Amino acid sequence: MKKWLWMISMLLLVFTVSGCGTNQTSTSSAHEEKSKTLVFGFTPGPYIDQVKKGIEPHLKKKGYTIRYVEFNDIIQPNFALAEGSIDVNIFQHTAYLENFKKENKLDLTEVIKVPTAPMGVYSDKHDSLDDLKAGDKIAIPNDPPNIARALRILEHLGWVQLKPDYKPISVSERDIISRKVNFTFVEVEQAQLPRTIPDVDYALVNGNFILSSGRKLSSSLYLENPPFEYQNLVAVRTKDKDKPFVKDIMEAYKSPEFQKIIETDPSFEGFHRPNYFQQ
């Protein structure tokens, strides 16, 4: 009897251990599957198209599942990234990210530049920049980093003269010494700028919002050559910057396949290309 009781006890122990092992394997697999799902955040524009066409195929080969979240304004994506509801966002340039991080105390990091749709000058009323006259209305973004960006473009065009010692990232209307003519600024939220083009004389609009409105970069009267601080980027939580998924995303952007898409797809015509692109 004792022998039979011992054998039954051993069998129960084996089944219990086996059950625990199965559960641990299942839990481990579920965790691995979750870690291979990446959630990308965007605002309307071309950067989601870049990922779908050139980045997602590369990541899928490495076993990732990609999900997309599109936000209606430029405020939400960084908060969503910081709180963990998305893993990556691609919609902003360095100046905007650094300003937003500072104002909202967010621990986010830029990891790589992406092909960028430049800011340009657009008009439905004028065919030339030479038509500028007194009383004209010029629409510009209403957020400080992009006000600075617009003013630097206008300085390049000779429409304004800025103080010699202005700070490139924070320059504002207060730094204007003189204007070519007495025109008026109309400050508008970035995403709404394309809608103002018919109602103003000139509008300085970020390229992604021009494209999302159905216009083309080639319809501009002037396109900037964006400096480093105005080139768009991939942002992640700082604690994640050295994780494998970030390295895999960077590898995808630097791949020959992605470069070929940017160079041959008409929807990316006029984009500024990062330094890692082969010339």
N, C-alpha and C positions, 0 to 999 in steps of 0.2 A: 504493500500500500504506500509506504513511504517513497519507494522508487517511482511509483506512478505519479504521486504528488510532486516529486522533484521534476519529473519530465514535463508535466503540465506547466509548472512555474517557469521553466526554462523557455518553453514555447511562447508563453505569454510575454516574457521579457523580450524575446526576439521580435515578436509582432509589434511591441511597443516601440523598440528602437527603430525598426523599419519604418513605422509610421512617422516617427519624429524626423527621420532622415528624409522621407518624401516631402514632408511639410517644409523642411528647411530648403530643399532643392526648389520647391515651388515658389517659396518666398524669394529666394535668391534670383530665380528666373524673372519673377515679376519686377523686382527692383532693377535688374539689368535692362528689362524691356522699357521701364519707365525712364531710365537714364539715357536711353537711346532715342527718346522722343524730344525734339527741340521745338520750342515755340518762338517764332519770329514775330516781332511787332513792327508795324509801319504806319505812316500816314499815306493818304492817297498820292500816287505818283509812280515813277519808274523803278524804284528800288525793289519793290516786291517782284516786278517782272525780271529784274536781274537775277534774283535768287531762284525764281521758278525755272528760268531758262538755263542758267549756268551754274548755280550753286547746289540746288537740290539734287540734280542727277549725280553729282560727285559725292554728296553726303549719303545718298541712298545706297551707293556701292559699298559704303562703309557700315551699312546696317542701320542708319538713322531713319526715323519717321519724322517728317516735317509738318508742323501745323502753322497756320498763319492767322494773325490778328491784325485788323486794320482799324486804326483810331481816327476819329473825325477831326481832332485838333492836335496841336503840337505840344500840349501840356501833358497829356496822359501817358505817352509811351515811356518816358523816363520814370514816372511814378510806378507804372506797371512792372518795369524792369527791376526797380529797387525792391518792390514788395514780393517779387518772385512769381508773378502770374505769367510772365514771359521770360525767356532765357536770353534773348538777344533783341536789340532794336537797331534799325537802319533807316534813318530819316533826317538826321541833323548833321551840322558841321561842327568843327572843334570849338569855335567861338561860342556857339549856342550851348553846347554841352557844358563847357567850363563855367559859363555864367549861370546856367540852370543848377548845376551841382552846388555852386557856391551859395546861391540864394536859398536852396531847399535842403542843404546839408545831406546830399546823397552820395553814396560811395560807389560810383560808377567809373568805368575805365574805357578809354578808346583803345582798340586793339589793331585796327587796320583801316586804311583809307579805301574808298570804293569809287568807281567811275562816277563823276559828279555832273549833274546838269547845272550849268552856270547861271548866275543871275544875269538878267539882260534888261535892256530898255525897250519897251513896247509902246506902240501908239496906233490907234485906229484913225486918228485925225491928221497925222503928219507922216510924210514919207521920208523925212530926213531929220537928223539931229540939228541941222542948221536952221530949222524953222522956229527954234525957241525964241519966244518974245515975252515982253513984260506982261504980267497978268496971267501967264500960263499956270495951270495946276499940274503938279507932279506928285503922283502917288508913290509912297514908299512904305516898307513894313513898319509896324509900330513897336516891335520888340528891340531892345537896345543893341544886341549883337548885329541884327540885320539893318538897323538904322545906320550903324557904323559902316557896314558893308556897302550900303547904297551911297552914302556920302563919299566914300573913297572912290567909287565908280564916277560920281559926278565931278570929283576933283580931277580924276584922270581925263574926263571929257572937257575940262576947263569951265564947267558951269558954276563951280564954287571954288573959293580959295580957303583952305583950312589953316589953322595956326601951325607954325612949323614944328611945335613940340607936342602935337596931339598924340594920344594913345590909340594905336590902330584898332584895338578891340572895343574901346569905349567912347570913341569919338562921337559927338552929338551935334545938334544944331548950334549949341553954344560955342563950338569951335570954328564956326564959319566966320571968316573975316570979311568976305565980300562975295557977291553973286554976279554972274555975267549979266543977268537982267533981273528985275524984281519979280520973280515967280513965287508961287505959294506951294508949300508942302501939304499933302493930304496923307495923314498916317492911317494905315489900314492893317487889320490882322492879315498875316501872310496868306492864308488859304483863300481869303476873299479878294486878294489883289487882282486876279484875272478878271473878275466881274466889274472892276472899276475902270478897266481900260477904255471902254467906249465913252465914259463920262469925264475923263481927264485928258490932258494933252499928252502926257507921258507917264508911264508907270514902270517902276523898277521891281521886277518880279523874279523870285527864285524859280529856276528851271523846272523843278519837279511839279510845281503848281501850274506852270504854263502847260506842261504836257498833260496833266490830269484834267485840265480844262478843255482839251481837244486842240489846242494850238501847237505849233511847232517852234522849236528853238530857232529855226531858220527864219521865222517871221520877225525876229528881233531887229532893231536898228543898231544894236550893239550888244555883244556878249563879252563878259569879263573873262580873263584868264585867272581863275581863282587862286589866291595864295593859300598856303598850307592851312591857315585857320578857317578858311571857308570851303574846304574840301570835305565832302561827306564821309561818314565813317560807320564802322560797326562798333557798338557799345555793349558791354557786358557788366555784370556785377564784379567789382574788384576782386572779391574772393574767388571768382571763377576764372580769372584771366589766364591761369596756367593749366587749366583742365584740358583733357584731350579733345573735348568737343570744340573748344575755342581754337586749338591748333588745327583741327580738321577744317573748320570754317576758313581760317587763314590760308590753308593749303588749297582750298577750292578756289578762292579769289586769285591766287597766284598761278593757277593751272593754265596751261596753253589753251585748253578747251574754252575756259571762260574768256580769255583774252580774244579768242577768235570770234566769239559771239558778240562782244562789244564792238569789234572792228567791222563785222559784216552785217549785223542786224540793223536795218534802217531806223528802228525805233530808238537806237542809242547814238544816232548821228549828232555830232556837236558836243558830245560829253567830254569833259576833261578827264584824262587818263592818269591814274596814279603813277608814281615813279617806278614801281616794281614791274610795270608793263614793259615788255621788250620793244625797243624803238625800231 
